[in-house]
């Protein structure tokens, strides 16, 4: 399945010296201890030590003559004049490193009172760290390799913490997007998310919770695919696991006939393989078995259902190259030589079918088609020129239809913003609004009736057909049109193109059956971003924006009033309209919008491709090399066994 046009999509403080005059202070060596003499680097020509010009030495020499003294022992030993209120642990470490022979400060360890002194948090003074005058500090010096290792460990820990934080942000952003685009909320962003089949028809997929979980899983899976294409396999694996968790929240019976879950299993094992993680052989085999079974359920035995729905095209060929390669690798490491040879040989045969002759690509590019699109079409049609042209024409027509739908989606979003939020922060249901206007009610009245009744069409109809309530509603709207109003909640109207209208593709779902609860088979559900297509048609979108801004006269009559909390009526109708007042007052105090991670949400939305066949268009160059490598290993093993 695919997601629709309305879908388918550090701050730190650095330590600073206080504002005080800089002083250059001589450091007097202790004549009783030779080891306390300053190093040659800090010696002046007269035999007296002066402050170094380096940053760390300058900081260390800034202590006043009345500063405190620390006793340092260990790797470097001697008294040290410091200002406990101004010096930090990092400054003390740098000074000890300088006096120990100019070593790297990262190699110096400081221990006081049985605890290791750390540079974090930055800016904490020695006094705040618990040091007092005449305190004893133990200094240690790690070997150069150990110092580098400690620095590397610290960097790795920081990177891991940042990665974990990003994963949390990804999960929260995907959850927030799927929630807003599944419960009918009035959207702040200029895109909407819904599920479509491959023909572009919207589909209903189980319960609202199933829809939410599915959209979330598809967004995370798409993010992982982007990371895989960038060869960032470790991060991709983490995101794939998150996607698998989201898929697990869906009803298993509803998704068993679409190939998203088996594709997820295949992507996970591919990451294992590219990370050379042999320790996961057993779990890799189990995942490949699930992938094989899932493809049979969604594509049919020997892909018969897939071929039928794809007009006999071989769009899934690259998927099976990867699947059979990985099955052969698992069999090889488990000692099943014959099974490995059979899987690898089958993968190699399919791989050769995907090697497109340059002459065929040149023929299509000469006709004006893009080289990448031409190569993909040829791979999926077995190099048949006429079939490739037909496929390219179909894809072009789909882009045109999608562009038109994007414009219509943008108009609906803008119109919903003008109508405002329901008491539960939902948008006015445009389908129900069209139903009420079809039977003769004016649009601005029908929209307001739906809004204050939480999109309950029956209650809205009762209100509109009640002469007294209808009259009260019109009077209130007219009175508000005559005075300035303050729009609540909806925010400023924006006429920009829908930036990330997305879709999820159900390539194997029959176009004539948009309800997947009853569908016999589904192919792939994929989130797609059509914002680029909408942006490419700014001129057309601008014309539409002007038309949408004007709208119709009926909607304009309600434009300034629809976002107000509705007081329904004057004193004579007070009893009859009290329930509406209560609901709207509740809506005004209904929870404030949660803070959005706009950057992460936009990152997820912008990575949606808008291409139903993109997930089948796999570059199998790595697969070809791996097939040759493992077949060579099998031949070598066979030769060694026979000799």
C-alpha positions in Angstrom: 0.0 0.0 0.0 1.1 3.5 -0.3 0.2 6.8 1.6 -1.8 9.5 0.0 -1.8 13.0 -0.8 -3.2 13.8 1.8 -0.2 11.7 3.5 0.9 9.2 1.8 4.1 12.5 4.8 22.6 22.1 21.7 23.5 24.5 23.5 26.3 24.7 26.0 28.0 27.2 28.2 31.8 27.4 28.0 33.8 28.3 31.1 34.7 31.9 31.2 37.1 33.8 33.5 35.4 36.4 35.6 35.9 40.0 34.6 39.1 40.8 36.5 42.6 42.1 35.4 44.9 39.5 34.0 48.1 39.1 36.1 51.4 37.5 35.3 52.6 35.7 38.4 55.9 34.1 39.0 55.9 30.6 40.3 58.5 30.1 43.1 60.0 26.6 43.2 60.4 24.8 46.5 64.2 24.6 47.2 63.6 21.5 49.4 62.4 19.3 46.5 64.3 19.0 43.3 61.3 17.4 41.6 59.3 20.6 42.1 61.5 22.7 39.8 59.7 24.1 36.9 60.2 22.4 33.6 62.7 23.9 31.2 59.9 25.2 29.0 58.7 27.6 31.7 62.1 28.8 32.8 63.1 32.5 32.2 66.7 33.4 31.4 67.2 34.6 35.0 66.2 31.2 36.4 62.8 32.4 37.4 59.6 30.8 35.9 57.1 33.1 34.1 53.6 32.3 32.9 53.4 30.5 29.5 51.8 32.2 26.5 49.7 29.2 25.8 46.0 29.3 26.7 46.2 26.7 29.4 49.3 28.2 31.0 47.9 31.7 30.8 44.8 30.5 32.7 46.9 28.7 35.3 49.1 31.7 35.9 46.2 34.0 36.5 46.0 33.3 40.2 46.7 36.2 42.5 49.5 36.2 45.0 47.0 35.5 47.7 45.7 32.4 45.9 45.2 29.0 47.5 47.7 26.2 47.4 47.1 22.6 46.4 49.5 19.8 47.0 49.8 17.6 43.9 51.4 14.1 44.2 51.8 11.2 41.9 52.8 11.6 38.2 53.8 15.2 39.0 54.4 16.3 42.5 54.7 19.8 44.0 52.7 22.7 45.4 50.5 24.6 43.0 49.2 28.1 43.5 45.6 28.3 42.3 42.4 30.3 42.8 39.8 27.8 43.8 36.9 30.1 42.9 38.2 30.7 39.4 40.0 27.6 38.3 38.2 24.6 36.8 39.2 21.0 36.7 40.2 21.3 33.0 42.5 24.2 33.9 44.1 22.2 36.7 44.5 19.2 34.4 46.1 21.4 31.8 48.6 22.9 34.3 49.6 19.5 35.7 50.1 18.2 32.2 52.3 21.2 31.3 54.4 20.7 34.4 54.7 17.0 33.8 56.6 17.7 30.6 54.0 19.1 28.3 52.0 15.9 27.9 48.5 15.7 26.4 46.0 16.7 29.1 43.8 13.8 28.1 46.5 11.5 29.6 46.4 13.2 33.0 44.0 11.8 35.7 43.2 13.7 38.9 41.8 12.1 42.0 40.7 14.0 45.1 39.0 12.5 48.2 38.7 9.1 46.6 36.9 10.3 43.5 38.0 11.1 40.0 37.7 14.7 39.0 36.0 15.2 35.7 35.8 18.2 33.4 32.0 17.9 33.2 30.0 19.9 33.8 32.0 22.6 32.2 32.5 25.8 34.1 32.4 24.2 37.6 35.1 25.7 39.8 37.5 23.7 41.9 35.8 25.2 45.0 32.4 23.9 43.7 34.1 20.6 43.1 34.9 20.3 46.8 38.6 21.3 46.9 39.9 23.5 49.7 43.2 25.2 50.4 46.1 22.8 51.0 44.1 19.9 49.6 46.0 16.9 48.3 45.3 15.9 44.7 46.7 12.7 43.2 47.8 12.9 39.6 48.1 9.9 37.3 49.6 9.7 33.8 48.2 7.2 31.3 50.4 5.8 28.5 50.0 7.6 25.2 48.0 4.7 23.8 45.8 4.5 26.8 45.2 8.3 26.6 44.0 7.9 23.1 41.9 5.0 24.0 40.2 6.9 26.8 39.6 9.8 24.4 38.2 7.4 21.8 36.0 5.8 24.5 34.7 9.2 25.5 34.0 10.2 21.9 32.2 6.8 21.3 30.1 7.3 24.4 29.1 10.8 23.3 28.3 9.5 19.8 26.2 6.7 21.2 24.3 9.1 23.4 23.6 11.4 20.5 22.5 8.4 18.4 20.1 7.2 21.1 18.7 10.7 21.5 18.1 10.9 17.7 16.3 7.5 17.8 14.0 8.8 20.5 13.3 11.9 18.4 12.6 9.7 15.3 10.1 7.6 17.2 8.4 10.6 18.8 8.2 12.5 15.5 6.8 9.4 13.6 4.3 8.8 16.4 3.2 12.5 16.4 2.8 12.6 12.6 0.8 9.4 12.4 -1.4 10.5 15.3 -2.3 13.8 13.7 -2.8 12.3 10.3 -5.0 9.5 11.6 -7.4 11.2 14.0 -8.7 14.0 11.8 -6.8 16.8 13.6 -6.7 20.2 12.1 -3.1 20.2 10.7 -0.5 22.8 11.3 1.7 21.6 8.5 0.9 21.9 4.8 0.7 18.2 4.0 -1.7 15.4 4.9 -1.1 11.6 5.2 -3.4 8.9 4.0 -3.1 5.4 2.6 -3.6 4.6 -1.1 -3.3 1.6 -3.3 -1.0 1.6 -6.3 -3.7 3.2 -8.5 -3.9 6.2 -6.2 -7.2 5.2 -4.5 -7.5 5.8 -0.8 -7.9 2.7 1.3 -9.2 2.1 4.8 -7.0 -0.2 6.8 -8.5 -1.7 9.9 -9.2 0.5 12.9 -7.9 4.0 13.5 -5.2 2.5 15.7 -4.2 0.1 12.9 -3.9 3.1 10.6 -1.8 5.0 13.0 0.6 2.1 13.7 0.9 1.3 10.0 1.7 4.9 9.0 4.3 5.1 11.8 5.9 1.8 10.7 6.0 2.9 7.1 7.6 6.2 7.9 10.3 4.6 10.0 10.9 1.9 7.3 11.4 4.6 4.7 13.9 6.4 6.9 15.8 3.1 7.3 15.8 2.6 3.5 17.4 6.0 3.1 20.1 5.1 5.6 20.7 1.8 3.7 21.2 3.7 0.4 23.8 5.8 2.2 25.5 2.6 3.5 24.9 3.6 7.1 23.9 0.1 8.1 24.2 0.2 11.9 21.9 3.2 12.2 19.6 1.7 9.6 19.3 -1.5 11.6 18.2 0.4 14.7 15.5 2.2 12.8 14.4 -1.0 11.2 13.9 -2.5 14.6 11.7 0.5 15.6 9.7 0.0 12.4 9.2 -3.7 13.3 7.9 -2.7 16.7 5.4 -0.3 15.1 4.3 -3.0 12.6 3.7 -5.3 15.6 1.0 -2.9 16.8 -1.1 -3.6 13.7 -3.5 -6.5 13.4 -1.4 -9.3 11.9 -4.3 -10.6 9.8 -4.6 -7.2 8.1 -1.0 -6.9 7.0 -0.2 -10.5 6.1 -1.2 -10.0 2.4 1.0 -6.9 1.8 4.7 -7.3 1.3 5.9 -4.5 3.6 6.7 -6.8 6.6 8.6 -9.4 4.5 10.5 -6.5 2.9 11.4 -5.3 6.4 12.7 -8.7 7.4 14.8 -8.8 4.2 16.2 -5.3 4.9 17.2 -6.4 8.5 19.1 -9.4 7.3 20.7 -7.3 4.5 22.1 -5.0 7.3 23.4 -8.1 9.2 25.2 -9.2 6.0 26.7 -5.7 5.2 27.8 -5.4 8.9 29.4 -8.9 8.6 27.6 -9.9 11.7 28.0 -13.7 11.5 26.8 -14.1 15.2 23.2 -13.5 14.0 23.1 -16.4 11.6 20.4 -18.3 13.4 18.1 -15.3 13.7 18.9 -14.3 10.1 17.7 -17.7 8.9 14.4 -17.3 10.9 13.9 -13.8 9.4 14.5 -15.0 5.9 12.0 -17.8 6.4 9.4 -15.2 7.4 10.3 -13.1 4.4 9.9 -16.0 2.0 6.5 -16.9 3.5 5.4 -13.3 3.5 6.3 -12.9 -0.2 4.4 -16.0 -1.1 1.3 -14.8 0.7 1.4 -11.4 -0.9 2.9 -12.2 -4.3 1.4 -15.6 -4.7 3.3 -18.9 -5.5 6.1 -18.1 -7.9 4.9 -14.5 -7.9 1.8 -15.3 -10.0 -0.4 -12.8 -8.3 2.2 -10.1 -8.5 2.7 -10.8 -12.2 -1.0 -10.5 -12.8 -1.4 -7.2 -11.1 1.8 -5.9 -12.6 0.8 -6.7 -16.2 3.4 -9.6 -16.4 6.3 -7.2 -15.4 9.1 -8.4 -13.2 9.3 -5.5 -10.8 10.2 -7.8 -7.9 13.2 -9.5 -9.5 15.8 -7.5 -7.6 14.1 -8.5 -4.3 14.5 -12.1 -5.0 18.1 -11.7 -6.0 18.8 -10.3 -2.5 16.6 -12.9 -0.8 18.2 -15.9 -2.5 21.7 -14.5 -2.0 21.1 -14.2 1.7 19.5 -17.7 1.9 22.6 -19.0 0.2 25.0 -17.3 2.6 23.1 -18.6 5.6 23.1 -22.1 4.2 26.9 -21.8 3.4 27.8 -20.9 7.0 25.5 -23.6 8.4 27.3 -26.2 6.3 24.5 -26.9 3.8 26.6 -26.8 0.7 24.1 -28.0 -1.9 21.4 -25.8 -0.6 23.8 -22.8 -0.7 24.9 -23.6 -4.3 21.2 -23.9 -5.4 20.2 -20.5 -3.8 23.3 -18.7 -5.1 23.0 -20.1 -8.6 19.3 -19.0 -8.8 20.3 -15.6 -7.5 23.0 -15.3 -10.1 20.5 -16.2 -12.9 18.1 -13.5 -11.8 21.1 -11.0 -11.4 22.0 -11.5 -15.0 18.5 -10.7 -16.1 18.9 -7.3 -14.5 21.9 -6.3 -16.5 20.4 -3.9 -19.0 22.3 -3.4 -22.3 23.4 0.2 -22.9 22.0 0.1 -26.4 18.4 -0.4 -25.0 18.9 2.5 -22.6 20.1 4.7 -25.4 17.0 4.0 -27.5 14.7 5.2 -24.7 16.8 8.2 -23.9 16.7 9.2 -27.5 12.9 9.2 -27.2 13.3 11.8 -24.5 13.0 9.6 -21.4 15.2 10.0 -18.3 18.1 7.5 -18.2 17.4 6.2 -14.7 13.7 5.8 -15.4 14.5 4.1 -18.7 16.9 1.6 -17.0 14.3 0.8 -14.4 11.6 0.2 -17.0 13.8 -2.0 -19.0 14.8 -4.1 -16.0 11.1 -4.6 -15.0 10.0 -5.5 -18.5 12.8 -7.8 -19.5 14.4 -5.3 -22.0 11.2 -5.1 -24.0 11.2 -1.7 -25.6 7.5 -1.3 -26.2 6.6 -2.6 -22.7 9.1 -0.2 -21.3 7.6 2.8 -23.1 4.1 1.8 -21.9 5.4 1.7 -18.3 7.1 5.0 -18.7 3.9 6.5 -20.1 1.9 5.1 -17.2 4.3 6.6 -14.6 4.1 10.0 -16.4 0.3 9.9 -16.3 0.4 9.0 -12.6 2.6 12.0 -11.9 0.1 14.3 -13.6 -2.8 12.9 -11.7 -0.8 13.2 -8.4 0.0 16.8 -9.2 -3.7 17.5 -9.7 -4.6 15.7 -6.5 -1.9 17.7 -4.6 -3.5 21.0 -5.7 -6.9 19.7 -4.6 -5.5 18.6 -1.3 -3.9 21.9 -0.7 -7.2 23.6 -1.3 -9.0 21.4 1.2 -6.3 22.0 3.9 -6.7 25.8 3.4 -10.5 25.5 3.5 -10.4 23.4 6.7 -8.2 26.1 8.3 -10.8 28.7 7.5 -13.5 26.6 9.2 -11.4 26.2 12.3 -11.2 23.5 14.9 -13.9 21.4 16.5 -14.1 21.4 20.3 -11.8 18.4 20.3 -9.2 20.1 18.0 -10.3 18.2 14.9 -10.8 19.6 11.4 -14.2 19.9 9.7 -14.8 16.6 7.8 -14.9 17.7 4.1 -16.7 14.6 3.0 -19.5 15.2 5.4 -19.6 18.8 4.5 -20.0 17.9 0.8 -22.9 15.6 1.9 -24.7 18.5 3.7 -24.2 21.0 0.9 -25.4 18.4 -1.7 -28.9 18.4 0.0 -29.1 22.1 -0.2 -27.6 23.7 2.9 -25.3 26.6 2.6 -21.6 25.7 3.0 -20.7 28.2 5.7 -23.7 27.1 7.8 -23.1 23.4 7.3 -19.4 23.8 8.1 -20.2 25.6 11.4 -22.8 23.0 12.3 -20.3 20.2 11.8 -17.6 22.1 13.7 -19.6 22.7 16.8 -21.0 19.1 16.7 -17.7 17.4 16.4 -18.3 16.3 12.8 -21.5 14.4 13.9 -23.5 14.7 10.7 -26.8 13.7 12.3 -26.5 16.4 15.0 -25.4 18.9 12.5 -28.5 18.0 10.4 -30.7 18.4 13.4 -29.3 21.8 14.1 -29.7 23.0 10.4 -33.3 21.7 10.2 -34.3 23.4 13.4 -35.6 26.8 12.4 -34.8 28.5 15.7 -31.3 27.0 16.0 -30.6 27.7 12.4 -31.7 31.3 12.7 -29.7 31.8 15.9 -26.6 30.4 14.2 -27.0 32.7 11.2 -27.6 35.7 13.4 -24.5 35.0 15.5 -22.3 34.5 12.3 -23.7 37.8 10.8 -23.0 39.7 14.0 -19.4 38.5 14.1 -18.9 39.5 10.5 -19.5 43.1 11.5 -16.8 43.2 14.1 -13.1 42.3 14.2 -12.5 38.8 15.3 -9.5 37.0 16.7 -8.9 33.6 15.1 -8.2 31.0 17.7 -6.1 27.9 17.2 -5.9 27.6 13.4 -3.0 30.0 13.0 -2.2 32.1 9.9 -3.4 30.9 6.5 -0.6 29.8 4.3 -0.9 29.6 0.5 2.3 27.6 -0.1 2.1 24.3 -1.9 1.6 21.2 0.1 5.2 20.5 1.0 5.0 16.9 1.8 1.8 15.3 0.5 2.4 11.6 0.9 1.0 8.3 -0.2 1.4 4.6 0.7 1.3 2.2 -2.1 -0.6 -1.1 -2.1 0.8 -2.4 -5.3 -0.7 -5.8 -5.0 -4.0 -4.7 -3.7 -6.7 -4.8 -6.5 -7.5 -1.2 -7.5 -11.2 -1.9 -7.4 -11.1 -2.9 -3.8 -10.0 0.1 -1.7 -11.0 -1.5 1.6 -8.1 -3.7 2.6 -10.2 -5.3 5.3 -11.9 -7.3 2.5 -9.0 -7.4 0.0 -7.6 -10.7 -1.1 -4.1 -9.5 -1.6 -2.0 -6.4 -1.1 1.4 -5.6 -2.3 3.5 -2.9 -0.8 2.6 -0.1 1.5 5.0 2.7 1.0 5.0 6.3 2.2 5.7 8.8 -0.5 6.3 12.5 -0.5 4.9 14.5 -3.4 5.9 17.9 -2.2 8.6 18.1 -4.8 6.1 17.6 -7.5 3.8 20.2 -6.0 6.8 22.6 -5.7 7.7 22.0 -9.3 4.4 23.4 -10.4 4.5 26.7 -8.5 2.8 28.5 -11.3 -0.2 26.1 -11.4 -0.3 26.1 -7.6 -0.3 29.9 -7.5 -3.3 30.1 -9.7 -5.0 27.6 -7.4 -4.0 29.6 -4.3 -5.7 32.7 -5.7 -8.8 30.7 -6.4 -8.7 29.1 -3.0 -8.1 32.5 -1.3 -11.3 33.8 -3.0 -13.2 30.5 -2.3 -16.9 30.9 -2.6 -19.0 33.6 -1.1 -20.7 31.3 1.3 -17.4 30.1 2.8 -16.2 33.7 3.0 -19.2 34.6 5.1 -18.0 32.2 7.7 -14.3 32.9 7.4 -13.9 35.2 10.4 -16.4 33.4 12.6 -15.6 29.7 12.4 -12.6 29.8 14.7 -14.4 31.5 17.5 -15.7 29.5 20.5 -19.4 29.3 19.7 -21.9 30.8 22.1 -25.0 29.4 20.2 -27.7 31.9 20.6 -29.4 34.6 22.5 -31.4 34.5 25.7 -34.5 33.0 24.1 -32.5 30.0 22.8 -30.2 29.7 25.8 -31.6 26.4 27.1 -31.6 24.8 23.7 -28.0 25.8 22.8 -26.4 25.3 26.2 -24.9 22.0 25.2 -23.1 23.6 22.3 -21.7 26.3 24.6 -20.4 23.7 27.0 -18.7 21.7 24.2 -17.0 24.8 22.7 -15.8 26.0 26.1 -14.4 22.5 26.6 -12.7 22.8 23.2 -11.0 26.1 24.2 -9.5 24.5 27.3 -8.8 21.2 25.5 -5.0 20.4 26.0 -2.6 22.8 24.3 -0.8 21.5 21.3 2.3 19.5 22.3 5.6 20.9 21.3 6.5 19.6 17.8 9.9 18.4 16.7 9.5 20.2 13.4 13.0 19.5 12.1 12.6 15.7 12.6 9.1 15.7 11.3 10.2 17.5 8.1 13.1 15.1 7.8 10.7 12.2 7.8 8.3 13.8 5.4 11.0 15.0 2.9 12.4 11.5 2.6 9.1 10.2 1.2 9.7 9.6 -2.5 6.2 9.6 -4.1 7.3 6.6 -6.3 5.3 3.4 -6.1 8.1 1.3 -7.7 11.0 2.8 -5.9 11.4 0.0 -3.3 11.6 -2.6 -6.1 14.3 -0.6 -8.0 17.3 -2.0 -6.1 20.9 -1.5 -7.2 22.2 -5.1 -7.1 25.9 -4.3 -7.7 26.8 -5.4 -4.1 24.6 -8.5 -4.5 26.4 -9.5 -7.8 29.9 -9.2 -6.1 28.7 -11.3 -3.1 27.2 -14.0 -5.3 30.5 -14.4 -7.3 32.5 -14.4 -4.0 30.4 -17.2 -2.4 30.2 -19.3 -5.5 34.0 -19.1 -5.7 34.2 -20.2 -2.1 32.0 -23.2 -2.9 34.0 -24.1 -5.9 37.2 -23.9 -3.8 35.7 -26.1 -1.1 34.6 -28.7 -3.7 38.0 -28.7 -5.4 39.8 -29.2 -2.0 37.4 -32.0 -1.1 38.0 -33.9 -4.3 41.8 -33.6 -4.2 
